[in-house]
Amino acid sequence: MLWWIGSGLILLWLILLVAQQRGWIHLLLLSGITVLIVQVAAYRKTRYEHRFRE
């Protein structure tokens, strides 16, 4: 689910960057990257734990 949110924030940032220049638009990029980093970390942790359970 966080993959969709992070990707959507980055896509929204790209659209708004083309449409208009505002100071707060870059917060969308930072938010999207942060959400994707959290998702990647959670995915790697889950995959690592499953590997040692078997």
PDB file of N, CA, C and O in Angstrom:
ATOM      1  N   MET A   1       0.823  -1.202   0.000  1.00  0.00           N
ATOM      2  CA  MET A   1       0.000   0.000   0.000  1.00  0.00           C
ATOM      3  C   MET A   1       0.864   1.262   0.000  1.00  0.00           C
ATOM      4  O   MET A   1       0.541   2.251  -0.658  1.00  0.00           O
ATOM      5  N   LEU A   2       1.970   1.208   0.752  1.00  0.00           N
ATOM      6  CA  LEU A   2       2.838   2.380   0.781  1.00  0.00           C
ATOM      7  C   LEU A   2       3.516   2.621  -0.558  1.00  0.00           C
ATOM      8  O   LEU A   2       3.913   3.746  -0.863  1.00  0.00           O
ATOM      9  N   TRP A   3       3.651   1.556  -1.370  1.00  0.00           N
ATOM     10  CA  TRP A   3       4.205   1.740  -2.709  1.00  0.00           C
ATOM     11  C   TRP A   3       3.310   2.689  -3.512  1.00  0.00           C
ATOM     12  O   TRP A   3       3.801   3.587  -4.198  1.00  0.00           O
ATOM     13  N   TRP A   4       2.000   2.481  -3.418  1.00  0.00           N
ATOM     14  CA  TRP A   4       1.049   3.320  -4.156  1.00  0.00           C
ATOM     15  C   TRP A   4       1.074   4.756  -3.651  1.00  0.00           C
ATOM     16  O   TRP A   4       1.031   5.697  -4.443  1.00  0.00           O
ATOM     17  N   ILE A   5       1.143   4.923  -2.349  1.00  0.00           N
ATOM     18  CA  ILE A   5       1.137   6.276  -1.772  1.00  0.00           C
ATOM     19  C   ILE A   5       2.404   7.030  -2.156  1.00  0.00           C
ATOM     20  O   ILE A   5       2.341   8.180  -2.591  1.00  0.00           O
ATOM     21  N   GLY A   6       3.546   6.383  -1.995  1.00  0.00           N
ATOM     22  CA  GLY A   6       4.812   7.034  -2.346  1.00  0.00           C
ATOM     23  C   GLY A   6       4.896   7.379  -3.820  1.00  0.00           C
ATOM     24  O   GLY A   6       5.314   8.477  -4.187  1.00  0.00           O
ATOM     25  N   SER A   7       4.498   6.442  -4.657  1.00  0.00           N
ATOM     26  CA  SER A   7       4.522   6.696  -6.105  1.00  0.00           C
ATOM     27  C   SER A   7       3.539   7.788  -6.484  1.00  0.00           C
ATOM     28  O   SER A   7       3.828   8.620  -7.344  1.00  0.00           O
ATOM     29  N   GLY A   8       2.378   7.785  -5.844  1.00  0.00           N
ATOM     30  CA  GLY A   8       1.381   8.825  -6.114  1.00  0.00           C
ATOM     31  C   GLY A   8       1.867  10.208  -5.714  1.00  0.00           C
ATOM     32  O   GLY A   8       1.608  11.181  -6.421  1.00  0.00           O
ATOM     33  N   LEU A   9       2.568  10.308  -4.587  1.00  0.00           N
ATOM     34  CA  LEU A   9       3.108  11.603  -4.165  1.00  0.00           C
ATOM     35  C   LEU A   9       4.156  12.114  -5.138  1.00  0.00           C
ATOM     36  O   LEU A   9       4.193  13.306  -5.443  1.00  0.00           O
ATOM     37  N   ILE A  10       5.006  11.224  -5.626  1.00  0.00           N
ATOM     38  CA  ILE A  10       6.021  11.646  -6.593  1.00  0.00           C
ATOM     39  C   ILE A  10       5.371  12.026  -7.920  1.00  0.00           C
ATOM     40  O   ILE A  10       5.783  13.000  -8.550  1.00  0.00           O
ATOM     41  N   LEU A  11       4.373  11.279  -8.348  1.00  0.00           N
ATOM     42  CA  LEU A  11       3.651  11.616  -9.577  1.00  0.00           C
ATOM     43  C   LEU A  11       2.927  12.956  -9.438  1.00  0.00           C
ATOM     44  O   LEU A  11       2.940  13.770 -10.361  1.00  0.00           O
ATOM     45  N   LEU A  12       2.306  13.178  -8.301  1.00  0.00           N
ATOM     46  CA  LEU A  12       1.636  14.454  -8.049  1.00  0.00           C
ATOM     47  C   LEU A  12       2.638  15.596  -8.059  1.00  0.00           C
ATOM     48  O   LEU A  12       2.342  16.684  -8.553  1.00  0.00           O
ATOM     49  N   TRP A  13       3.829  15.349  -7.512  1.00  0.00           N
ATOM     50  CA  TRP A  13       4.875  16.370  -7.518  1.00  0.00           C
ATOM     51  C   TRP A  13       5.255  16.730  -8.949  1.00  0.00           C
ATOM     52  O   TRP A  13       5.400  17.908  -9.278  1.00  0.00           O
ATOM     53  N   LEU A  14       5.419  15.704  -9.814  1.00  0.00           N
ATOM     54  CA  LEU A  14       5.782  15.972 -11.207  1.00  0.00           C
ATOM     55  C   LEU A  14       4.708  16.779 -11.927  1.00  0.00           C
ATOM     56  O   LEU A  14       5.015  17.704 -12.680  1.00  0.00           O
ATOM     57  N   ILE A  15       3.455  16.423 -11.692  1.00  0.00           N
ATOM     58  CA  ILE A  15       2.351  17.131 -12.351  1.00  0.00           C
ATOM     59  C   ILE A  15       2.286  18.581 -11.886  1.00  0.00           C
ATOM     60  O   ILE A  15       2.154  19.496 -12.699  1.00  0.00           O
ATOM     61  N   LEU A  16       2.380  18.784 -10.574  1.00  0.00           N
ATOM     62  CA  LEU A  16       2.296  20.147 -10.060  1.00  0.00           C
ATOM     63  C   LEU A  16       3.533  20.964 -10.398  1.00  0.00           C
ATOM     64  O   LEU A  16       3.450  22.186 -10.515  1.00  0.00           O
ATOM     65  N   LEU A  17       4.678  20.309 -10.556  1.00  0.00           N
ATOM     66  CA  LEU A  17       5.886  21.028 -10.939  1.00  0.00           C
ATOM     67  C   LEU A  17       5.740  21.619 -12.328  1.00  0.00           C
ATOM     68  O   LEU A  17       6.192  22.735 -12.585  1.00  0.00           O
ATOM     69  N   VAL A  18       5.106  20.868 -13.231  1.00  0.00           N
ATOM     70  CA  VAL A  18       4.879  21.360 -14.588  1.00  0.00           C
ATOM     71  C   VAL A  18       3.776  22.425 -14.597  1.00  0.00           C
ATOM     72  O   VAL A  18       3.865  23.414 -15.325  1.00  0.00           O
ATOM     73  N   ALA A  19       2.744  22.215 -13.790  1.00  0.00           N
ATOM     74  CA  ALA A  19       1.580  23.102 -13.810  1.00  0.00           C
ATOM     75  C   ALA A  19       1.865  24.457 -13.179  1.00  0.00           C
ATOM     76  O   ALA A  19       1.448  25.487 -13.711  1.00  0.00           O
ATOM     77  N   GLN A  20       2.565  24.469 -12.060  1.00  0.00           N
ATOM     78  CA  GLN A  20       2.799  25.740 -11.378  1.00  0.00           C
ATOM     79  C   GLN A  20       4.022  25.639 -10.472  1.00  0.00           C
ATOM     80  O   GLN A  20       4.406  24.550 -10.044  1.00  0.00           O
ATOM     81  N   GLN A  21       4.607  26.753 -10.196  1.00  0.00           N
ATOM     82  CA  GLN A  21       5.763  26.800  -9.316  1.00  0.00           C
ATOM     83  C   GLN A  21       5.345  27.355  -7.957  1.00  0.00           C
ATOM     84  O   GLN A  21       4.964  28.520  -7.846  1.00  0.00           O
ATOM     85  N   ARG A  22       5.415  26.539  -6.952  1.00  0.00           N
ATOM     86  CA  ARG A  22       5.112  26.947  -5.580  1.00  0.00           C
ATOM     87  C   ARG A  22       6.191  26.400  -4.664  1.00  0.00           C
ATOM     88  O   ARG A  22       6.854  25.422  -5.008  1.00  0.00           O
ATOM     89  N   GLY A  23       6.374  27.007  -3.519  1.00  0.00           N
ATOM     90  CA  GLY A  23       7.403  26.581  -2.589  1.00  0.00           C
ATOM     91  C   GLY A  23       7.101  25.268  -1.899  1.00  0.00           C
ATOM     92  O   GLY A  23       8.025  24.523  -1.575  1.00  0.00           O
ATOM     93  N   TRP A  24       5.834  24.960  -1.665  1.00  0.00           N
ATOM     94  CA  TRP A  24       5.480  23.764  -0.897  1.00  0.00           C
ATOM     95  C   TRP A  24       5.438  22.500  -1.748  1.00  0.00           C
ATOM     96  O   TRP A  24       5.302  21.410  -1.193  1.00  0.00           O
ATOM     97  N   ILE A  25       5.548  22.600  -3.059  1.00  0.00           N
ATOM     98  CA  ILE A  25       5.464  21.432  -3.935  1.00  0.00           C
ATOM     99  C   ILE A  25       6.614  20.460  -3.661  1.00  0.00           C
ATOM    100  O   ILE A  25       6.445  19.248  -3.792  1.00  0.00           O
ATOM    101  N   HIS A  26       7.768  20.980  -3.288  1.00  0.00           N
ATOM    102  CA  HIS A  26       8.918  20.108  -3.045  1.00  0.00           C
ATOM    103  C   HIS A  26       8.712  19.233  -1.805  1.00  0.00           C
ATOM    104  O   HIS A  26       9.383  18.213  -1.646  1.00  0.00           O
ATOM    105  N   LEU A  27       7.806  19.623  -0.945  1.00  0.00           N
ATOM    106  CA  LEU A  27       7.473  18.769   0.196  1.00  0.00           C
ATOM    107  C   LEU A  27       6.816  17.472  -0.262  1.00  0.00           C
ATOM    108  O   LEU A  27       6.973  16.441   0.392  1.00  0.00           O
ATOM    109  N   LEU A  28       6.086  17.505  -1.368  1.00  0.00           N
ATOM    110  CA  LEU A  28       5.500  16.278  -1.920  1.00  0.00           C
ATOM    111  C   LEU A  28       6.586  15.304  -2.357  1.00  0.00           C
ATOM    112  O   LEU A  28       6.474  14.100  -2.127  1.00  0.00           O
ATOM    113  N   LEU A  29       7.634  15.822  -2.985  1.00  0.00           N
ATOM    114  CA  LEU A  29       8.739  14.970  -3.408  1.00  0.00           C
ATOM    115  C   LEU A  29       9.412  14.343  -2.191  1.00  0.00           C
ATOM    116  O   LEU A  29       9.666  13.139  -2.165  1.00  0.00           O
ATOM    117  N   LEU A  30       9.697  15.159  -1.192  1.00  0.00           N
ATOM    118  CA  LEU A  30      10.330  14.634   0.020  1.00  0.00           C
ATOM    119  C   LEU A  30       9.434  13.618   0.718  1.00  0.00           C
ATOM    120  O   LEU A  30       9.920  12.600   1.213  1.00  0.00           O
ATOM    121  N   SER A  31       8.152  13.880   0.759  1.00  0.00           N
ATOM    122  CA  SER A  31       7.217  12.940   1.387  1.00  0.00           C
ATOM    123  C   SER A  31       7.164  11.626   0.615  1.00  0.00           C
ATOM    124  O   SER A  31       7.180  10.551   1.215  1.00  0.00           O
ATOM    125  N   GLY A  32       7.103  11.707  -0.688  1.00  0.00           N
ATOM    126  CA  GLY A  32       7.061  10.497  -1.514  1.00  0.00           C
ATOM    127  C   GLY A  32       8.306   9.649  -1.362  1.00  0.00           C
ATOM    128  O   GLY A  32       8.224   8.428  -1.236  1.00  0.00           O
ATOM    129  N   ILE A  33       9.459  10.296  -1.374  1.00  0.00           N
ATOM    130  CA  ILE A  33      10.715   9.559  -1.207  1.00  0.00           C
ATOM    131  C   ILE A  33      10.784   8.933   0.178  1.00  0.00           C
ATOM    132  O   ILE A  33      11.224   7.793   0.322  1.00  0.00           O
ATOM    133  N   THR A  34      10.357   9.661   1.187  1.00  0.00           N
ATOM    134  CA  THR A  34      10.377   9.134   2.553  1.00  0.00           C
ATOM    135  C   THR A  34       9.475   7.914   2.696  1.00  0.00           C
ATOM    136  O   THR A  34       9.869   6.921   3.308  1.00  0.00           O
ATOM    137  N   VAL A  35       8.276   7.979   2.140  1.00  0.00           N
ATOM    138  CA  VAL A  35       7.348   6.852   2.217  1.00  0.00           C
ATOM    139  C   VAL A  35       7.922   5.635   1.494  1.00  0.00           C
ATOM    140  O   VAL A  35       7.801   4.512   1.983  1.00  0.00           O
ATOM    141  N   LEU A  36       8.546   5.849   0.334  1.00  0.00           N
ATOM    142  CA  LEU A  36       9.130   4.733  -0.398  1.00  0.00           C
ATOM    143  C   LEU A  36      10.317   4.122   0.350  1.00  0.00           C
ATOM    144  O   LEU A  36      10.511   2.907   0.314  1.00  0.00           O
ATOM    145  N   ILE A  37      11.107   4.950   1.023  1.00  0.00           N
ATOM    146  CA  ILE A  37      12.232   4.426   1.809  1.00  0.00           C
ATOM    147  C   ILE A  37      11.722   3.569   2.959  1.00  0.00           C
ATOM    148  O   ILE A  37      12.276   2.507   3.239  1.00  0.00           O
ATOM    149  N   VAL A  38      10.666   4.028   3.625  1.00  0.00           N
ATOM    150  CA  VAL A  38      10.081   3.251   4.722  1.00  0.00           C
ATOM    151  C   VAL A  38       9.540   1.925   4.198  1.00  0.00           C
ATOM    152  O   VAL A  38       9.706   0.893   4.849  1.00  0.00           O
ATOM    153  N   GLN A  39       8.899   1.937   3.037  1.00  0.00           N
ATOM    154  CA  GLN A  39       8.352   0.711   2.466  1.00  0.00           C
ATOM    155  C   GLN A  39       9.453  -0.264   2.083  1.00  0.00           C
ATOM    156  O   GLN A  39       9.324  -1.466   2.315  1.00  0.00           O
ATOM    157  N   VAL A  40      10.524   0.235   1.505  1.00  0.00           N
ATOM    158  CA  VAL A  40      11.636  -0.641   1.121  1.00  0.00           C
ATOM    159  C   VAL A  40      12.254  -1.273   2.366  1.00  0.00           C
ATOM    160  O   VAL A  40      12.574  -2.462   2.363  1.00  0.00           O
ATOM    161  N   ALA A  41      12.424  -0.491   3.422  1.00  0.00           N
ATOM    162  CA  ALA A  41      12.984  -1.029   4.658  1.00  0.00           C
ATOM    163  C   ALA A  41      12.081  -2.101   5.257  1.00  0.00           C
ATOM    164  O   ALA A  41      12.571  -3.135   5.712  1.00  0.00           O
ATOM    165  N   ALA A  42      10.785  -1.874   5.263  1.00  0.00           N
ATOM    166  CA  ALA A  42       9.843  -2.858   5.804  1.00  0.00           C
ATOM    167  C   ALA A  42       9.829  -4.124   4.949  1.00  0.00           C
ATOM    168  O   ALA A  42       9.743  -5.229   5.484  1.00  0.00           O
ATOM    169  N   TYR A  43       9.911  -3.974   3.640  1.00  0.00           N
ATOM    170  CA  TYR A  43       9.928  -5.129   2.743  1.00  0.00           C
ATOM    171  C   TYR A  43      11.180  -5.969   2.959  1.00  0.00           C
ATOM    172  O   TYR A  43      11.112  -7.197   3.008  1.00  0.00           O
ATOM    173  N   ARG A  44      12.325  -5.301   3.088  1.00  0.00           N
ATOM    174  CA  ARG A  44      13.579  -6.032   3.296  1.00  0.00           C
ATOM    175  C   ARG A  44      13.579  -6.754   4.635  1.00  0.00           C
ATOM    176  O   ARG A  44      14.074  -7.877   4.739  1.00  0.00           O
ATOM    177  N   LYS A  45      13.022  -6.110   5.664  1.00  0.00           N
ATOM    178  CA  LYS A  45      12.960  -6.735   6.987  1.00  0.00           C
ATOM    179  C   LYS A  45      12.069  -7.974   6.948  1.00  0.00           C
ATOM    180  O   LYS A  45      12.425  -9.016   7.498  1.00  0.00           O
ATOM    181  N   THR A  46      10.923  -7.864   6.305  1.00  0.00           N
ATOM    182  CA  THR A  46       9.992  -8.988   6.202  1.00  0.00           C
ATOM    183  C   THR A  46      10.624 -10.135   5.420  1.00  0.00           C
ATOM    184  O   THR A  46      10.517 -11.292   5.826  1.00  0.00           O
ATOM    185  N   ARG A  47      11.271  -9.831   4.321  1.00  0.00           N
ATOM    186  CA  ARG A  47      11.913 -10.860   3.504  1.00  0.00           C
ATOM    187  C   ARG A  47      13.045 -11.530   4.274  1.00  0.00           C
ATOM    188  O   ARG A  47      13.230 -12.743   4.175  1.00  0.00           O
ATOM    189  N   TYR A  48      13.802 -10.752   5.038  1.00  0.00           N
ATOM    190  CA  TYR A  48      14.900 -11.298   5.839  1.00  0.00           C
ATOM    191  C   TYR A  48      14.387 -12.239   6.914  1.00  0.00           C
ATOM    192  O   TYR A  48      14.974 -13.297   7.143  1.00  0.00           O
ATOM    193  N   GLU A  49      13.287 -11.865   7.584  1.00  0.00           N
ATOM    194  CA  GLU A  49      12.724 -12.704   8.631  1.00  0.00           C
ATOM    195  C   GLU A  49      12.132 -13.996   8.079  1.00  0.00           C
ATOM    196  O   GLU A  49      12.246 -15.043   8.716  1.00  0.00           O
ATOM    197  N   HIS A  50      11.512 -13.944   6.926  1.00  0.00           N
ATOM    198  CA  HIS A  50      10.930 -15.142   6.315  1.00  0.00           C
ATOM    199  C   HIS A  50      12.005 -16.130   5.882  1.00  0.00           C
ATOM    200  O   HIS A  50      11.774 -17.339   5.881  1.00  0.00           O
ATOM    201  N   ARG A  51      13.159 -15.629   5.519  1.00  0.00           N
ATOM    202  CA  ARG A  51      14.233 -16.488   5.057  1.00  0.00           C
ATOM    203  C   ARG A  51      14.737 -17.383   6.198  1.00  0.00           C
ATOM    204  O   ARG A  51      15.094 -18.537   5.960  1.00  0.00           O
ATOM    205  N   PHE A  52      14.768 -16.872   7.417  1.00  0.00           N
ATOM    206  CA  PHE A  52      15.299 -17.643   8.533  1.00  0.00           C
ATOM    207  C   PHE A  52      14.244 -18.461   9.250  1.00  0.00           C
ATOM    208  O   PHE A  52      14.597 -19.273  10.106  1.00  0.00           O
ATOM    209  N   ARG A  53      12.977 -18.290   8.947  1.00  0.00           N
ATOM    210  CA  ARG A  53      11.926 -19.102   9.548  1.00  0.00           C
ATOM    211  C   ARG A  53      11.856 -20.487   8.927  1.00  0.00           C
ATOM    212  O   ARG A  53      11.430 -21.443   9.575  1.00  0.00           O
ATOM    213  N   GLU A  54      12.269 -20.596   7.688  1.00  0.00           N
ATOM    214  CA  GLU A  54      12.147 -21.861   6.978  1.00  0.00           C
ATOM    215  C   GLU A  54      13.265 -22.802   7.294  1.00  0.00           C
ATOM    216  O   GLU A  54      13.302 -23.915   6.769  1.00  0.00           O
TER     217      GLU A  54
END
